[in-house]
């Protein structure tokens, strides 16, 4: 009987000690569910994008094999895999959209790097772009057009996510 009471007493202490955590979980359940759902959606999106990039790489390689192209140009050390370009574009796009009150010089540098990666991705996929030729709002419109063409080609560049905005509150 004493062992049963001791176990019951320990269980009662554990229940009382975990009560605040249970109450917090009830009040924050929607936030927890939202974070899990957003994380899962982002994971699925990245996974789908990786599949698309692999398919695009295969298509470009197959197209290269059927054309009369100087294959030594594809083995240049400055040629980066499409996966790296896509990762750079995602990272730079978040930095470009999330200005966060940084210096204008920093923002201009991010825009230059973003445009450079857009040009490289277009070059890798054989897409025509005019980012170097344009200035101001025309360049911004060309960025939007190029992002749309890259999206149609299977290279998804997501907008700033709500989860990113929530982290900076």
For each residue, the residues with C-beta under 8 A, 3 or more apart:
1: 4 5
2: 5 6
3: 6 7
4: 1 7 8
5: 1 2 8 9
6: 2 3 9 10
7: 3 4 10 11
8: 4 5 11 12
9: 5 6 12 13
10: 6 7 13 14
11: 7 8 14 15
12: 8 9 15 16
13: 9 10 16 17
14: 10 11 17 18
15: 11 12 18 19
16: 12 13 19
17: 13 14
18: 14 15 21 22
19: 15 16 22 23
20: 23 24
21: 18 24 25
22: 18 19 25 26
23: 19 20 26 27
24: 20 21 27 28
25: 21 22 28 29 32
26: 22 23 29
27: 23 24
28: 24 25 31 32
29: 25 26 32 33
30: 33 34
31: 28 34 35
32: 25 28 29 35 36
33: 29 30 36 37
34: 30 31 37 38
35: 31 32 38 39 163
36: 32 33 39 40
37: 33 34 40 41
38: 34 35 41 42 161 162 163
39: 35 36 42 43 163
40: 36 37 43 44
41: 37 38 44 45
42: 38 39 45 46 161 163
43: 39 40 46 47
44: 40 41 47 48
45: 41 42 48 49 156 158
46: 42 43 49 50
47: 43 44 50 51
48: 44 45 51 52 156
49: 45 46 52 53 86 155 156
50: 46 47 53 54 83
51: 47 48 54 55
52: 48 49 55 56 154 155 156
53: 49 50 56 57 82 83 86 154 155
54: 50 51 57 58
55: 51 52 58 59 154
56: 52 53 59 60 82 125 153 154 155
57: 53 54 60 61 81 82
58: 54 55 61 62
59: 55 56 62 63
60: 56 57 63 64 82 124 125 126
61: 57 58 64 65
62: 58 59 65 66
63: 59 60 66 67
64: 60 61 67 69 71 74
65: 61 62
66: 62 63
67: 63 64
68:
69: 64 73 74
70: 73
71: 64 74 75
72: 75 76
73: 69 70 76
74: 64 69 71 79
75: 71 72 79
76: 72 73 79
77:
78:
79: 74 75 76 124
80: 84 85 120
81: 57 84 85
82: 53 56 57 60 85 86 121 124 125 155
83: 50 53 86 87
84: 80 81 87 88
85: 80 81 82 88 89 117 120 121 124
86: 49 53 82 83 89 90 121 155
87: 83 84 90 91
88: 84 85 91 92 113 117
89: 85 86 92 93 114 117 118 121 155 157
90: 86 87 93 94 157 158
91: 87 88 94 95
92: 88 89 95 96 110 113 114 117
93: 89 90 96 97 114 157 158 159 160
94: 90 91 97 98 160 164
95: 91 92 98 110
96: 92 93 99 107 110 111 114
97: 93 94 159 160
98: 94 95 160 164 165 168
99: 96 102 107
100: 168
101:
102: 99 106 107
103: 106 107
104: 107 108
105: 108 109
106: 102 103 109 110
107: 96 99 102 103 104 110 111
108: 104 105 111 112
109: 105 106 112 113
110: 92 95 96 106 107 113 114
111: 96 107 108 114 115
112: 108 109 115 116
113: 88 92 109 110 116 117
114: 89 92 93 96 110 111 117 118 143
115: 111 112 118 119 131 132 139 143
116: 112 113 119 120
117: 85 88 89 92 113 114 120 121
118: 89 114 115 121 122 129 131 143 146 147 150
119: 115 116 122 123 129 131 132
120: 80 85 116 117 123 124
121: 82 85 86 89 117 118 124 125 127 150 155
122: 118 119 125 126 127 128 129 146 149 150
123: 119 120 126 127
124: 60 79 82 85 120 121
125: 56 60 82 121 122 150 153 155
126: 60 122 123
127: 121 122 123 146 149 150 153
128: 122
129: 118 119 122 142 146
130: 133 134 142
131: 115 118 119 134 139 142 143 146
132: 115 119
133: 130
134: 130 131 138 139 141 142
135: 138 139
136: 139 140
137: 140 141
138: 134 135 141 142
139: 115 131 134 135 136 142 143
140: 136 137 143 144
141: 134 137 138 144 145
142: 129 130 131 134 138 139 145 146
143: 114 115 118 131 139 140 146 147
144: 140 141 147 148
145: 141 142 148 149
146: 118 122 127 129 131 142 143 149 150
147: 118 143 144 150 151 157
148: 144 145 151 152
149: 122 127 145 146 152 153
150: 118 121 122 125 127 146 147 153 155 157
151: 147 148 154 155 156 157
152: 148 149
153: 56 125 127 149 150
154: 52 53 55 56 151
155: 49 52 53 56 82 86 89 121 125 150 151
156: 45 48 49 52 151
157: 89 90 93 147 150 151
158: 45 90 93 161
159: 93 97
160: 93 94 97 98 164 165
161: 38 42 158 164 165
162: 38 165 166
163: 35 38 39 42 166 167
164: 94 98 160 161 167 168
165: 98 160 161 162 168 169
166: 162 163 169
167: 163 164
168: 98 100 164 165
169: 165 166
